Amino acid sequence: MCKILSIFAIIIVMFFNAEALTVVPFVHSFDPKDNNENTFQYYIGNKTGDFLAFEISVFRRKLDKKGNDILKRDKESFLLMPSQIIIPPHSQRSIKVKWKGNEEFKKNPNKEQAFRVVMSQFPVNLNKKKEKKQASIQVVYEIKASLYATPKDAKPDLKLAYENAKIIALKNDGNRRAEIRRSNLIIHDKKITDLIRPDEIETVVMPGDVREYTKKSVSTKSAGRSAIR
């Protein structure tokens, strides 16, 4: 058994860890019609004592009714420079992103589009010394940043879709994401932020979508946590 363990590494996938990495911006919106905004940069800081290597990809992002991401690989909309980076210990590297446009934007240039910029770590060994093969634990980081192509005049239009004893469903008839924490929607003479669970306030409803929220009165043990922005 020991011999078998000696030739394998145990890999643990971790999402963004603020103690190990910094990503700026983590949420970014730009006007796809403005040439001054459609080129921008991400900065990834490595706070660890190791070299970290990342592959950067862009995904189209949609949400289901519970707020879970539905991602589809996008190779059309952006140019990434570079698409792979190696970050030395205790240093920072940048990624330049340029909007190229896509077919959806050509058909509906006034509607916001949502994306995830996914930075996935891959193994890199820059040590010159040969080490004996042994069992080890390798932490692999994956960063998912929110990116929005938001036309200047796009606006949300949040409405009550339906409700029952446990949930309130909201529909966004606008052409921009509706941020719940900024919404002034009134239901039963109360603001929506006073009716739903506090851990679901920092979320969004995408244009044209319906999203279900858990009422405050429902026990947290019986309801799942919503996805963050």
Residue frames relative to the residue before (quaternion, step in Angstrom):
aa qw qx qy qz dx dy dz
M 1.0000 0.0000 0.0000 0.0000 0.00 0.00 0.00
C 0.6402 0.5381 -0.3229 0.4431 3.60 0.98 -0.88
K 0.6462 0.5200 -0.3225 0.4560 3.58 1.01 -0.80
I 0.6389 0.5227 -0.3266 0.4604 3.55 1.04 -0.79
L 0.6669 0.5057 -0.3007 0.4573 3.58 0.91 -0.90
S 0.6331 0.5880 -0.3380 0.3730 3.58 1.02 -0.76
I 0.7361 0.4057 -0.2426 0.4844 3.62 1.10 -0.45
F 0.6799 0.4433 -0.2948 0.5042 3.58 1.24 0.19
A 0.2285 -0.7266 0.6248 0.1714 3.54 -1.27 0.50
I 0.3655 -0.6979 0.5686 0.2365 3.54 -1.06 0.76
I 0.1591 -0.8134 0.5567 0.0560 3.58 -0.59 1.15
I 0.0981 -0.7788 0.6191 0.0241 3.57 -0.85 1.04
V 0.2343 -0.7714 0.5769 0.1313 3.58 -0.70 1.06
M 0.0397 -0.7954 0.6046 -0.0154 3.57 -0.78 1.09
F 0.3933 -0.6794 0.5584 0.2681 3.55 -1.08 0.72
F 0.8170 -0.3042 0.1716 0.4588 3.56 -1.34 0.22
N 0.0812 -0.7856 0.6134 -0.0077 3.56 -0.75 1.16
A 0.3799 -0.7704 0.4695 0.2045 3.57 -0.37 1.27
E 0.6314 0.5374 -0.3380 0.4452 3.59 1.16 -0.49
A 0.7433 0.3971 -0.2143 0.4939 3.58 1.13 -0.56
L 0.8176 0.1379 -0.0220 0.5587 3.58 1.03 -0.81
T 0.1312 -0.7424 0.6439 0.1302 3.53 -1.29 0.43
V 0.0799 -0.7839 0.6153 0.0230 3.56 -1.03 0.83
V 0.0441 0.7910 -0.6049 0.0807 3.58 -0.73 1.10
P 0.5451 -0.3415 -0.7541 0.1329 1.55 -1.34 2.16
F 0.4444 -0.6801 0.5104 0.2819 3.56 -1.17 0.51
V 0.7408 0.1147 -0.0969 0.6547 3.57 1.27 -0.53
H 0.0599 0.8191 -0.5643 0.0845 3.58 -0.67 1.08
S 0.0955 -0.7642 0.6359 0.0508 3.57 -1.09 0.84
F 0.0027 0.7871 -0.6168 0.0026 3.57 -1.07 0.71
D 0.4569 -0.6565 0.5265 0.2882 3.55 -1.23 0.52
P 0.3421 -0.7789 0.4848 0.2032 3.62 -0.42 1.16
K 0.6466 0.5219 -0.3169 0.4572 3.59 1.25 -0.31
D 0.6652 0.4983 -0.2768 0.4823 3.57 1.31 -0.33
N 0.3707 -0.7609 0.4918 0.2045 3.59 -0.48 1.19
N 0.6264 0.5404 -0.3364 0.4500 3.58 1.20 -0.40
E 0.7301 0.4167 -0.2274 0.4915 3.57 1.25 -0.35
N 0.6735 0.5708 -0.3060 0.3563 3.58 1.06 -0.62
T 0.6637 0.3353 -0.3357 0.5782 3.56 1.27 0.50
F 0.1330 0.7948 -0.5712 0.1559 3.58 -0.69 1.09
Q 0.3665 -0.7451 0.5235 0.1909 3.56 -1.30 0.12
Y 0.2424 -0.6997 0.6475 0.1798 3.50 -1.35 0.50
Y 0.1721 -0.7668 0.6110 0.0957 3.55 -1.10 0.76
I 0.0939 -0.7900 0.6054 0.0238 3.58 -0.76 1.09
G 0.1442 -0.8017 0.5779 0.0506 3.53 -0.72 1.12
N 0.2334 -0.7690 0.5862 0.1029 3.56 -0.92 0.98
K 0.1412 -0.8223 0.5493 0.0466 3.60 -0.41 1.25
T 0.5537 0.6264 -0.3865 0.3894 3.58 1.28 -0.06
G 0.5420 -0.6140 0.4659 0.3350 3.56 -1.32 0.07
D 0.6328 0.5292 -0.3171 0.4679 3.59 1.29 0.21
F 0.5143 -0.5650 0.5280 0.3709 3.52 -1.33 0.30
L 0.0852 -0.7917 0.6038 0.0367 3.60 -0.93 0.90
A 0.1459 -0.7875 0.5958 0.0593 3.57 -0.94 0.93
F 0.0755 -0.8145 0.5753 -0.0002 3.57 -0.93 0.95
E 0.2241 -0.7050 0.6531 0.1621 3.51 -1.28 0.63
I 0.2155 -0.7996 0.5533 0.0899 3.57 -0.81 1.02
S 0.0130 0.7913 -0.6085 0.0584 3.55 -0.88 1.05
V 0.2766 -0.7371 0.5905 0.1775 3.55 -1.25 0.47
F 0.0952 -0.7881 0.6076 0.0245 3.56 -1.03 0.88
R 0.4504 -0.6115 0.5702 0.3131 3.54 -1.16 0.66
R 0.1676 -0.8217 0.5418 0.0554 3.57 -0.89 0.89
K 0.0372 0.7444 -0.6660 0.0296 3.50 -1.02 0.96
L 0.3038 -0.7439 0.5653 0.1863 3.57 -1.28 0.32
D 0.3646 -0.6830 0.5706 0.2741 3.56 -1.10 0.62
K 0.7505 -0.4203 0.2582 0.4398 3.60 -1.25 0.06
K 0.6878 0.4645 -0.2770 0.4842 3.58 1.19 -0.50
G 0.5819 -0.6164 0.3632 0.3866 3.56 1.26 -0.02
N 0.4646 0.6740 -0.4496 0.3574 3.58 1.24 0.27
D 0.5202 -0.6557 0.4558 0.3027 3.56 -1.02 0.82
I 0.0849 -0.7154 0.6894 0.0757 3.51 -1.22 0.74
L 0.0483 -0.8500 0.5232 -0.0381 3.57 -0.28 1.29
K 0.0511 -0.7735 0.6317 0.0102 3.54 -1.12 0.81
R 0.5208 -0.6719 0.4323 0.3008 3.56 -0.74 1.08
D 0.1123 -0.7981 0.5915 0.0240 3.58 -0.90 0.97
K 0.0299 -0.8040 0.5937 -0.0124 3.57 -0.62 1.15
E 0.5822 0.6360 -0.3266 0.3871 3.54 1.36 0.00
S 0.7634 0.4986 -0.2130 0.3511 3.54 0.81 -1.08
F 0.8212 0.1943 -0.0609 0.5331 3.60 1.04 -0.71
L 0.2718 -0.6905 0.6395 0.2011 3.49 -1.36 0.42
L 0.1578 -0.7983 0.5787 0.0543 3.59 -0.72 1.11
M 0.0075 0.8094 -0.5844 0.0578 3.57 -0.81 1.04
P 0.4970 -0.4481 -0.7017 0.2447 1.59 -0.50 2.48
S 0.5092 -0.6271 0.4804 0.3414 3.57 -1.29 0.08
Q 0.7406 0.2104 -0.1794 0.6124 3.58 1.34 -0.05
I 0.0076 -0.8054 0.5923 -0.0225 3.57 -0.97 0.86
I 0.2057 -0.7151 0.6490 0.1585 3.52 -1.32 0.46
I 0.1382 -0.8036 0.5774 0.0401 3.58 -0.73 1.10
P 0.3649 -0.7358 0.5257 0.2218 3.61 -0.59 1.09
P 0.6737 -0.4924 0.3503 0.4255 3.61 -1.22 0.32
H 0.8657 0.0692 -0.0678 0.4910 3.55 -1.14 0.79
S 0.6080 0.5185 -0.3755 0.4696 3.56 0.91 0.94
Q 0.3645 -0.7277 0.5493 0.1895 3.56 -1.34 0.09
R 0.0744 -0.7690 0.6328 0.0507 3.53 -1.19 0.68
S 0.3055 -0.7640 0.5438 0.1651 3.57 -1.19 0.53
I 0.2071 -0.7362 0.6329 0.1206 3.52 -1.31 0.55
K 0.2472 -0.7664 0.5769 0.1368 3.57 -0.75 1.02
V 0.1036 -0.7973 0.5944 0.0153 3.56 -0.87 1.01
K 0.0492 -0.8004 0.5975 -0.0010 3.57 -0.82 1.01
W 0.3913 -0.7176 0.5368 0.2091 3.56 -0.86 1.05
K 0.1666 -0.7993 0.5734 0.0680 3.58 -0.84 1.02
G 0.4868 -0.6408 0.4482 0.3894 3.55 1.23 -0.51
N 0.0905 -0.7865 0.6078 0.0622 3.57 -1.31 0.17
E 0.7142 -0.4602 0.3111 0.4258 3.56 -1.28 0.17
E 0.6273 0.5428 -0.3421 0.4415 3.58 1.00 -0.76
F 0.6515 0.5119 -0.3100 0.4663 3.58 1.01 -0.80
K 0.6293 0.5313 -0.3347 0.4580 3.58 1.05 -0.74
K 0.6922 0.4776 -0.2748 0.4662 3.59 1.03 -0.82
N 0.8066 0.0529 0.0086 0.5887 3.57 1.02 -0.81
P 0.0879 -0.8617 0.4988 0.0305 3.61 0.36 1.23
N 0.6691 0.5106 -0.3023 0.4474 3.61 1.23 -0.22
K 0.6269 0.5361 -0.3369 0.4540 3.59 1.28 -0.03
E 0.4745 -0.6735 0.4959 0.2745 3.55 -0.97 0.90
Q 0.1648 -0.7543 0.6270 0.1034 3.54 -1.19 0.71
A 0.2535 -0.7755 0.5648 0.1236 3.56 -1.04 0.84
F 0.0535 -0.7924 0.6075 -0.0085 3.55 -1.08 0.84
R 0.2382 -0.6928 0.6445 0.2188 3.51 -1.40 0.20
V 0.2023 -0.7179 0.6509 0.1412 3.54 -1.01 0.88
V 0.1005 -0.8253 0.5556 -0.0010 3.57 -0.39 1.29
M 0.1118 -0.7808 0.6145 0.0176 3.53 -0.77 1.15
S 0.0464 -0.8339 0.5485 -0.0398 3.57 -0.24 1.31
Q 0.3817 -0.7333 0.5183 0.2191 3.55 -0.77 1.04
F 0.0531 -0.7663 0.6370 0.0644 3.56 -1.13 0.66
P 0.6330 -0.5862 0.3474 0.3675 3.59 -1.10 0.71
V 0.0657 0.7661 -0.6381 0.0390 3.54 -1.11 0.77
N 0.0827 -0.7957 0.5996 0.0204 3.57 -0.90 0.92
L 0.0432 -0.8296 0.5562 -0.0207 3.55 -0.32 1.27
N 0.4309 0.6881 -0.4707 0.3453 3.57 1.25 0.28
K 0.3892 -0.7368 0.5076 0.2193 3.59 -0.83 0.98
K 0.6398 0.5294 -0.3265 0.4515 3.57 1.12 -0.61
K 0.3866 -0.7058 0.5428 0.2401 3.55 -0.95 0.86
E 0.1675 -0.7953 0.5781 0.0728 3.54 -0.79 1.03
K 0.5418 -0.6046 0.4708 0.3454 3.53 -1.15 0.63
K 0.5045 -0.6386 0.4861 0.3183 3.55 -1.05 0.76
Q 0.1525 0.7837 -0.5861 0.1379 3.54 -0.79 1.02
A 0.6270 -0.5282 0.4056 0.4041 3.51 -1.26 0.39
S 0.0850 0.7952 -0.5947 0.0829 3.58 -0.95 0.88
I 0.3489 -0.6957 0.5805 0.2395 3.51 -1.34 0.26
Q 0.1037 -0.8051 0.5836 0.0202 3.56 -0.66 1.12
V 0.2348 -0.7713 0.5788 0.1227 3.56 -0.72 1.10
V 0.1100 -0.7954 0.5954 0.0286 3.58 -0.73 1.09
Y 0.2360 -0.7993 0.5423 0.1070 3.56 -0.71 1.12
E 0.0445 -0.7642 0.6421 0.0418 3.54 -1.19 0.66
I 0.1354 -0.7992 0.5849 0.0289 3.55 -0.69 1.14
K 0.0668 -0.7880 0.6117 0.0217 3.57 -0.92 0.94
A 0.0836 -0.8089 0.5820 0.0005 3.55 -0.35 1.28
S 0.4114 -0.7042 0.5267 0.2396 3.57 -1.15 0.68
L 0.0118 -0.7954 0.6047 -0.0403 3.56 -0.91 0.99
Y 0.0594 -0.8105 0.5827 -0.0103 3.56 -0.89 1.00
A 0.2358 -0.7088 0.6469 0.1535 3.54 -1.04 0.89
T 0.0266 0.8561 -0.5038 0.1118 3.54 -0.03 1.38
P 0.3259 -0.7440 0.5481 0.1995 3.62 -0.38 1.15
K 0.6491 -0.5899 0.3275 0.3513 3.56 -0.98 0.91
D 0.7746 0.3643 -0.1834 0.4834 3.60 0.88 -0.92
A 0.4271 0.7091 -0.4699 0.3066 3.62 1.20 0.11
K 0.0229 -0.8085 0.5873 -0.0299 3.57 -0.97 0.91
P 0.4517 -0.6666 0.5122 0.2988 3.60 -1.16 0.54
D 0.0826 -0.7617 0.6388 0.0704 3.58 -1.28 0.37
L 0.0323 -0.8584 0.5104 -0.0408 3.55 0.28 1.34
K 0.0167 0.8024 -0.5930 0.0646 3.56 -0.90 1.02
L 0.5352 -0.5775 0.4950 0.3674 3.55 -1.27 0.34
A 0.2465 -0.7718 0.5712 0.1315 3.60 -0.80 1.02
Y 0.7250 -0.2755 0.2068 0.5963 3.60 0.91 -1.00
E 0.0686 -0.7912 0.6044 0.0627 3.56 -1.28 0.18
N 0.0763 -0.7507 0.6496 0.0927 3.51 -1.39 0.26
A 0.7907 -0.3314 0.2064 0.4715 3.58 -1.21 -0.26
K 0.7711 0.3750 -0.1877 0.4791 3.57 1.12 -0.61
I 0.8249 0.2121 -0.0782 0.5182 3.59 0.99 -0.74
I 0.1918 -0.6978 0.6691 0.1692 3.49 -1.43 0.29
A 0.1631 -0.7936 0.5817 0.0715 3.59 -0.69 1.07
L 0.1324 -0.8026 0.5807 0.0332 3.56 -0.84 1.05
K 0.1772 -0.7702 0.6057 0.0927 3.55 -1.11 0.78
N 0.2321 -0.7614 0.5913 0.1294 3.53 -1.02 0.86
D 0.1399 -0.8150 0.5608 0.0423 3.58 -0.35 1.27
G 0.5294 0.6400 -0.4044 0.3830 3.58 1.27 0.09
N 0.4996 -0.6434 0.4867 0.3156 3.55 -1.33 -0.22
R 0.6763 0.3697 -0.2905 0.5671 3.56 1.30 0.51
R 0.6031 -0.5634 0.4084 0.3900 3.61 -1.09 0.59
A 0.3020 -0.7279 0.5885 0.1805 3.54 -1.14 0.72
E 0.2230 -0.7713 0.5851 0.1143 3.58 -0.67 1.11
I 0.4487 -0.7345 0.4406 0.2550 3.54 -0.51 1.22
R 0.6718 0.5169 -0.3191 0.4238 3.61 0.85 -0.86
R 0.7149 0.4106 -0.2523 0.5066 3.60 1.19 -0.43
S 0.5192 0.6780 -0.4004 0.3321 3.57 1.26 -0.14
N 0.2574 -0.7536 0.5880 0.1415 3.56 -1.14 0.77
L 0.2817 0.7867 -0.5033 0.2203 3.56 1.25 0.40
I 0.1703 -0.7847 0.5926 0.0636 3.58 -0.87 1.06
I 0.0201 0.7717 -0.6338 0.0488 3.56 -0.89 1.05
H 0.8286 -0.0137 -0.0399 0.5583 3.59 -0.72 1.08
D 0.6686 -0.5382 0.2757 0.4327 3.56 0.99 0.96
K 0.6663 0.4393 -0.3231 0.5086 3.59 1.17 0.47
K 0.5279 -0.6106 0.4798 0.3439 3.55 -1.16 0.60
I 0.6037 -0.5893 0.3952 0.3633 3.54 -1.07 0.75
T 0.6332 0.5502 -0.3328 0.4307 3.60 1.06 -0.70
D 0.6650 0.4749 -0.3033 0.4903 3.59 1.25 -0.35
L 0.6802 0.5149 -0.2770 0.4421 3.59 1.25 -0.28
I 0.7472 0.3728 -0.2174 0.5054 3.58 1.10 -0.60
R 0.6822 -0.4989 0.3455 0.4079 3.55 -1.27 0.37
P 0.5839 -0.6297 0.3888 0.3337 3.60 -0.93 0.89
D 0.6832 0.4952 -0.3028 0.4430 3.61 0.99 -0.74
E 0.6643 0.4732 -0.3139 0.4861 3.61 1.27 0.01
I 0.4752 0.7005 -0.4264 0.3189 3.59 1.26 -0.03
E 0.7023 0.4473 -0.2716 0.4827 3.61 1.02 -0.75
T 0.4968 0.6348 -0.4305 0.4060 3.57 0.79 1.05
V 0.3305 -0.7414 0.5531 0.1877 3.57 -1.31 0.13
V 0.2467 -0.6954 0.6438 0.2029 3.52 -1.38 0.30
M 0.3675 -0.7621 0.4927 0.2036 3.58 -0.58 1.14
P 0.6499 -0.5244 0.3720 0.4052 3.61 -1.17 0.49
G 0.8310 0.1899 -0.1669 0.4954 3.56 -0.86 1.01
D 0.6253 0.5744 -0.3273 0.4147 3.59 1.27 -0.14
V 0.2858 -0.6877 0.6317 0.2154 3.51 -1.44 0.28
R 0.0608 -0.8041 0.5912 -0.0143 3.57 -0.88 0.98
E 0.2809 -0.7732 0.5504 0.1426 3.57 -0.90 0.95
Y 0.1119 -0.7915 0.6004 0.0228 3.55 -0.99 0.97
T 0.4499 -0.6953 0.5000 0.2532 3.54 -1.11 0.76
K 0.4463 -0.6925 0.4983 0.2702 3.56 -0.88 0.92
K 0.6346 -0.5681 0.3798 0.3610 3.55 -1.15 0.68
S 0.6627 0.5503 -0.3015 0.4087 3.56 1.04 -0.81
V 0.5979 0.5697 -0.3602 0.4340 3.59 1.27 -0.38
S 0.5340 -0.6453 0.4496 0.3104 3.57 -0.94 0.92
T 0.5029 -0.6642 0.4666 0.2970 3.58 -0.98 0.86
K 0.5902 0.5854 -0.3683 0.4163 3.62 1.19 -0.43
S 0.7375 0.4242 -0.2259 0.4745 3.55 1.14 -0.63
A 0.7174 0.4070 -0.2444 0.5098 3.58 1.26 -0.06
G 0.4333 -0.7064 0.4974 0.2567 3.55 -1.05 0.75
R 0.5357 -0.6239 0.4688 0.3225 3.55 -1.21 0.50
S 0.4311 -0.7017 0.5051 0.2580 3.58 -0.97 0.87
A 0.5558 -0.5901 0.4654 0.3554 3.53 -1.24 0.45
I 0.4636 -0.6739 0.4949 0.2933 3.55 -1.10 0.67
R 0.6835 -0.4851 0.3417 0.4251 3.58 -1.25 0.18
